[in-house]
Amino acid sequence: MPKIYKYLGIFLLFHAREHQPIHVHGKYGSFETKAEFIIKNGLIVEIKYTKVSGKLPLKPPQLKDFEIFVEHYKDQIIQKWIDYFVFNKPVELEEINVRL
């Protein structure tokens, strides 16, 4: 379960056995929400935020921070997904402590 970012206490991570569509999990303590990237013709047309089965969703303050971060870093998140799942490259945790 590679952690790719830590932003204001929220870990953004992939699960080891991920599936399409490309998505990232935002985890803060025992709370977790998923951001799914809807891509058409190579462009991100939508980001859907959904509950993770068996987990409580992020609370509103953390959900807002997660949404802002995902929107700002969407291209980098997708590149990390491709690097990890397609090219089997390791991904490094990046910590960002400045509010976007």
Residue pairs with C-beta under 8 A, 6 or more apart in sequence:
1 13
1 14
1 15
1 16
2 13
2 14
2 16
2 84
2 90
2 91
2 93
3 11
3 12
3 13
3 93
4 12
4 13
4 14
4 24
4 77
4 80
4 91
4 92
4 93
4 94
5 11
5 12
5 69
5 73
5 77
5 93
5 94
5 95
5 96
6 12
6 93
6 94
6 95
6 96
7 65
7 66
7 69
7 95
7 96
7 97
7 100
8 62
8 65
8 96
8 97
8 99
9 28
9 62
10 26
10 27
10 28
10 58
10 62
10 65
10 66
10 69
11 26
11 27
11 28
12 24
12 25
12 26
12 27
12 66
12 69
12 70
12 77
13 24
13 25
13 27
14 24
14 25
14 80
14 81
14 84
14 85
14 91
15 25
18 81
18 85
21 36
21 37
21 38
21 39
22 36
22 37
22 39
22 78
22 81
23 34
23 35
23 36
23 37
24 34
24 35
24 70
24 77
24 81
25 32
25 33
25 34
25 35
25 52
26 32
26 33
26 34
26 35
26 58
26 62
26 63
26 66
26 69
26 70
28 58
28 59
28 62
28 66
30 55
30 56
31 55
31 56
31 57
31 58
31 59
31 62
32 52
32 55
32 56
32 57
32 58
33 49
33 50
33 51
33 52
33 57
33 58
33 63
33 66
34 49
34 50
34 51
34 52
35 47
35 48
35 49
35 66
35 67
35 70
36 47
36 48
36 49
36 50
37 44
37 46
37 47
37 74
37 77
37 78
38 44
38 45
38 46
38 47
38 48
39 45
39 78
44 74
44 75
44 78
47 67
47 70
47 71
47 74
49 63
49 66
49 67
51 57
57 63
58 66
65 99
68 100
69 96
69 100
70 77
72 100
80 91
83 89
83 91
84 90
84 91
